Amino acid sequence: MADRDLEVDMEAIFRNNPLETRMIIGSIVGYFMIFKGIGADWFWHQTMECGFWNGEYCGGTEWWPMLHLAILTVVLGPGIWGGMSIFTKKFTHVEKARRDECGWIALVGLGSGGIWAILWTWSLPHTWGMMPFEQGGWGWIFMWIFFLLPMGFSGIIGTLAWISSNFNEFASEEENVKKVETDFKTKLSGSTDEGTESLDSTKQPLTKEGQFTSILGDMKIHEKYKK
């Protein structure tokens, strides 16, 4: 039953976001066409022959992972933007401009951050002769772990931190909106109850007829004059 509910929910999400759905599908189709059909993943396979712990001189192919990731970012970019837009719509109610900003920051930040990471953790270490590590020695390994690795992934970490900060802000705004709505409903319910009480006949003041009868009763007038 839960799987069925999830399936229906996913169908509704994609049906209500046609633009984002087309972007995601287009990215998936483009990936298989360019990387599996045309064979753009050849750049990655050639680079991996350089070796991480052991291997031979790369002959310039140490720079190809950056080209591979650049192509991958272009192909998957629309899907990343579409996914971020759907996620933002699903869990927040911020305006379109802010959703678009999150999508573009995620796309540009993660794409450029990935290229920056490859530059410092793969391409430059191979160019400087630090890698493969089996030939470079422990000094290069420690330098790579404690200096180049944090340097390389700083862009991705910064982008993820920015996205997380914005979603926390969106969540805070969402909670404030819900609190205002709840307070308004509570006040509206309270005012409705007061209005209902004001219409209760048992709590209403005496009518003029009742007042008149009461006065006549106090005056002890004969019954036939009270009618």
Residue pairs with C-beta under 8 A, 6 or more apart in sequence:
13 86
13 90
14 21
15 21
17 82
17 85
17 86
17 89
19 82
20 81
20 82
20 83
20 85
20 86
21 82
22 82
23 78
23 79
23 81
23 82
24 78
24 79
24 82
24 83
26 78
26 79
27 75
27 76
27 77
27 78
27 79
27 80
27 82
28 79
30 75
30 76
31 72
31 75
31 76
34 40
34 71
34 75
35 41
35 72
35 75
40 68
40 71
41 68
43 61
43 64
43 65
43 67
43 68
43 71
44 64
44 65
44 68
46 61
46 64
47 58
47 61
47 62
47 64
47 65
47 68
47 122
49 55
49 61
50 56
50 57
50 58
50 61
50 62
50 126
50 131
50 132
51 131
51 132
52 131
52 132
52 133
53 132
53 133
53 134
54 132
54 134
54 135
55 132
58 126
62 122
62 123
62 126
62 127
63 123
65 118
65 122
65 123
66 115
66 118
66 119
66 123
69 111
69 114
69 115
69 118
70 111
70 115
73 107
73 110
73 111
73 114
73 115
77 107
77 111
80 103
80 106
80 107
80 110
81 103
81 104
81 106
81 107
82 103
84 99
84 102
84 103
84 106
84 107
85 99
85 100
85 102
85 103
88 94
88 98
88 99
88 102
88 103
88 167
88 170
89 99
91 167
91 170
91 171
91 174
92 167
92 170
92 171
92 173
92 174
93 174
93 177
94 170
94 173
98 166
98 170
102 163
102 166
102 167
105 159
105 162
105 163
106 159
106 163
109 155
109 156
109 158
109 159
109 162
109 163
110 156
110 159
112 155
113 153
113 155
113 156
113 158
113 159
114 155
114 156
116 152
116 154
116 155
116 156
117 152
117 153
117 155
117 156
118 152
119 152
120 148
120 149
120 151
120 152
121 144
121 148
121 149
121 152
121 153
122 131
124 148
125 131
125 140
125 144
125 148
129 136
130 136
130 140
130 143
130 144
131 140
131 144
133 140
133 141
133 144
197 203
206 214
213 226
216 225
216 226
217 226
